[in-house]
Amino acid sequence: MFEPVPESPFRRRPWVLVTSMAAHCLVLFLMLRAPTPEIVKVHQLRQGDGGKSFARLYLQSDNLNDIASEAKSSNKKVTEQNIRSKQLDNPSKSLQLKLEKHERLIASTANNDATGAGKNRAAATAGSTYGSLYSGDLTGPEVRPALWISGPNPAVAASEFAEGLEGSVIVEITIDDEGNVVATHLIQGLSGPVDGRVIEALQMAHFIPAKRNGVSIPSKQDVYYHFPR
């Protein structure tokens, strides 16, 4: 009378459920994880509208379009008035042919307008809306490095230099997507006091963050200070 409820496959094989949950958690982690900062490779594109045309025309198209549309509208009204006035009479065969000619003309004008709109779309300039160059690559990501905008210079006193001391301090800095320096790593030092002054100044610096296709990303870059300055 009562049939036994079939056992769930997850009870027979619990590892299937565990594997599925682990896979979903991994995908969620990869989606939410912030991108790892790296030294970006600059790649700039040609600025454009994603079209195919390489010609750059600088015309006041708004005024020209307004004039053209007004002329077309005026001609259309006159044509329609002529057609309506002639349809009130008892047209002869020749008048009927003229009316048909006017109708074909109106239909042809509408078709040309639609074709012209399609040509305008096809005539959009080649390049990326994120591009920054007048001439350059057409495809790929637009990648820009972080740019320094504010921050102090290392305040190193003359007394902190040993006689004849000369060289460069090289520091790798990590910049977040808001332009703040969040980490420093000394690659090449000169002396303890000088290195400390350089790192202290860099930690207070602020940058325009690196960007990929207009979106801010964390990045790294090496900063060089040569002494004596």
C-alpha positions in Angstrom: 0.0 0.0 0.0 2.8 2.4 0.9 5.9 2.5 -1.3 9.2 3.2 0.3 10.7 6.6 -0.3 13.7 6.3 -2.5 16.9 7.1 -0.7 18.6 10.4 -1.7 21.8 9.9 -3.8 23.5 12.5 -1.5 23.0 10.1 1.5 24.5 7.2 -0.4 27.4 9.4 -1.8 28.0 12.3 0.6 31.2 13.3 -1.2 29.1 14.6 -4.1 27.4 17.2 -1.9 30.7 18.1 -0.3 32.4 18.5 -3.7 29.5 20.6 -5.0 29.6 22.9 -2.0 33.4 23.3 -2.3 33.2 24.2 -6.0 30.5 26.8 -5.4 32.5 28.3 -2.5 35.6 28.5 -4.8 33.7 30.2 -7.6 32.2 32.7 -5.1 35.7 33.4 -3.6 37.2 34.0 -7.1 34.4 36.4 -8.0 34.7 38.4 -4.7 38.5 38.4 -4.5 40.1 41.8 -5.1 42.6 41.8 -8.0 46.2 41.3 -7.1 48.3 44.4 -7.5 50.9 44.1 -10.2 53.2 46.4 -12.2 50.9 47.3 -15.0 52.0 47.1 -18.6 50.8 50.4 -20.3 48.7 49.8 -23.3 46.9 52.8 -25.0 44.3 52.6 -27.7 43.1 54.9 -30.5 40.3 57.1 -29.3 37.1 56.5 -31.3 33.4 55.3 -31.2 33.9 51.6 -32.0 33.2 52.1 -35.7 35.1 51.4 -38.9 35.9 54.8 -40.3 39.4 56.3 -39.9 38.4 59.7 -41.2 37.9 62.5 -38.6 35.4 65.1 -39.8 34.8 68.2 -37.8 31.5 69.6 -38.9 28.7 71.4 -37.1 26.4 68.5 -37.8 23.7 69.7 -35.5 23.1 72.9 -37.6 23.3 71.0 -40.9 20.9 68.3 -39.7 18.4 71.0 -38.5 18.5 72.8 -41.8 18.1 69.5 -43.8 15.2 68.3 -41.6 13.4 71.6 -41.9 13.8 71.6 -45.7 12.5 68.0 -46.0 9.6 68.7 -43.7 8.6 71.8 -45.7 8.8 69.9 -49.0 6.8 67.0 -47.6 4.0 69.3 -46.4 3.8 71.0 -49.8 3.7 67.7 -51.6 1.0 66.3 -49.3 -1.1 69.4 -49.7 -0.8 69.2 -53.5 -1.8 65.5 -53.4 -4.8 66.2 -51.1 -6.0 69.1 -53.3 -5.8 67.0 -56.5 -7.6 64.1 -55.0 -10.7 66.3 -54.4 -11.2 66.6 -58.2 -12.0 63.9 -60.6 -8.5 63.2 -61.9 -7.7 62.3 -65.4 -5.3 59.6 -66.3 -2.4 62.0 -66.6 -3.2 63.4 -63.1 -3.4 60.0 -61.7 0.1 59.2 -63.0 1.4 62.4 -61.4 -0.2 61.4 -58.1 1.4 58.0 -58.2 4.8 59.6 -59.0 4.4 61.9 -56.0 3.6 58.9 -53.7 6.7 57.0 -55.0 8.8 60.1 -54.4 7.6 60.3 -50.7 8.3 56.6 -50.2 11.8 57.0 -51.8 12.6 59.9 -49.5 11.7 57.9 -46.4 13.8 55.0 -47.6 16.8 57.3 -48.2 16.4 58.8 -44.7 16.6 55.3 -43.2 19.6 54.3 -45.4 21.4 57.5 -44.4 20.9 56.8 -40.7 22.5 53.4 -41.3 25.4 54.9 -43.1 26.0 57.4 -40.3 26.2 54.5 -37.8 28.7 52.7 -40.1 30.8 55.9 -40.4 31.5 56.0 -36.7 35.3 56.5 -36.1 37.4 53.4 -35.4 38.8 53.0 -31.9 37.8 52.6 -28.3 35.7 55.0 -26.2 38.4 54.5 -23.5 41.2 55.3 -25.9 43.6 58.2 -25.3 45.7 58.4 -28.5 45.0 60.1 -31.8 46.5 57.0 -33.5 47.2 53.6 -32.0 45.9 50.1 -31.5 42.2 49.5 -32.1 41.7 46.4 -29.9 42.7 45.3 -26.5 42.4 46.9 -23.0 43.3 50.5 -22.4 45.7 50.4 -19.4 47.1 53.5 -17.8 49.6 53.6 -14.9 49.1 55.3 -11.6 50.2 58.9 -11.6 51.6 60.9 -8.7 49.6 63.9 -7.7 50.6 64.9 -4.2 53.0 64.1 -1.4 56.2 65.4 0.2 59.8 64.9 -0.9 62.1 63.0 1.4 63.4 65.4 4.0 67.0 64.3 4.2 69.4 66.6 6.1 72.9 67.1 5.0 74.1 65.7 8.3 72.6 62.3 7.4 74.9 61.9 4.5 78.3 60.4 5.0 81.1 62.1 3.1 81.1 61.0 -0.5 77.9 59.1 -0.2 76.1 58.9 -3.5 73.6 56.5 -5.1 69.9 55.7 -5.6 67.2 54.4 -3.3 64.7 52.2 -5.1 61.4 51.3 -3.5 58.5 49.2 -4.8 55.2 50.7 -3.8 51.7 49.2 -3.9 48.9 51.6 -4.8 45.3 50.6 -4.1 42.3 51.5 -6.4 41.8 54.8 -4.5 45.4 56.0 -5.2 46.7 55.4 -1.6 50.1 53.8 -1.0 49.3 50.7 1.1 52.7 48.9 1.1 56.4 49.6 0.4 59.3 47.3 -0.3 62.9 48.5 -0.3 64.7 47.1 -3.4 67.9 49.1 -3.2 69.0 51.2 -0.2 71.7 53.8 0.4 71.8 54.1 4.2 69.4 53.5 7.1 68.4 57.1 7.7 68.1 58.0 4.0 66.1 54.9 3.2 63.7 55.6 6.2 63.1 59.2 5.0 62.3 58.0 1.5 59.8 55.3 2.7 58.2 57.8 5.1 57.6 60.3 2.3 56.2 57.6 -0.1 53.7 56.4 2.5 52.2 59.9 2.5 52.0 60.2 -1.3 48.7 60.1 -3.2 48.2 58.9 -6.8 45.6 58.9 -9.5 45.1 55.1 -9.5 46.0 52.9 -12.4 43.0 52.1 -14.7 42.0 49.4 -17.1 39.2 50.4 -19.5 38.3 53.3 -17.3 38.0 51.2 -14.1 40.5 51.9 -11.2 42.7 48.9 -10.3 45.4 48.3 -7.7 49.0 48.4 -9.1 52.7 48.4 -8.2 55.5 50.6 -9.4 59.1 51.2 -8.6 60.2 54.7 -7.4 63.8 55.9 -7.8 65.4 58.7 -5.7 69.0 59.6 -6.5 71.2 61.2 -3.8 72.6 63.8 -3.3 69.7 65.7 -4.9 
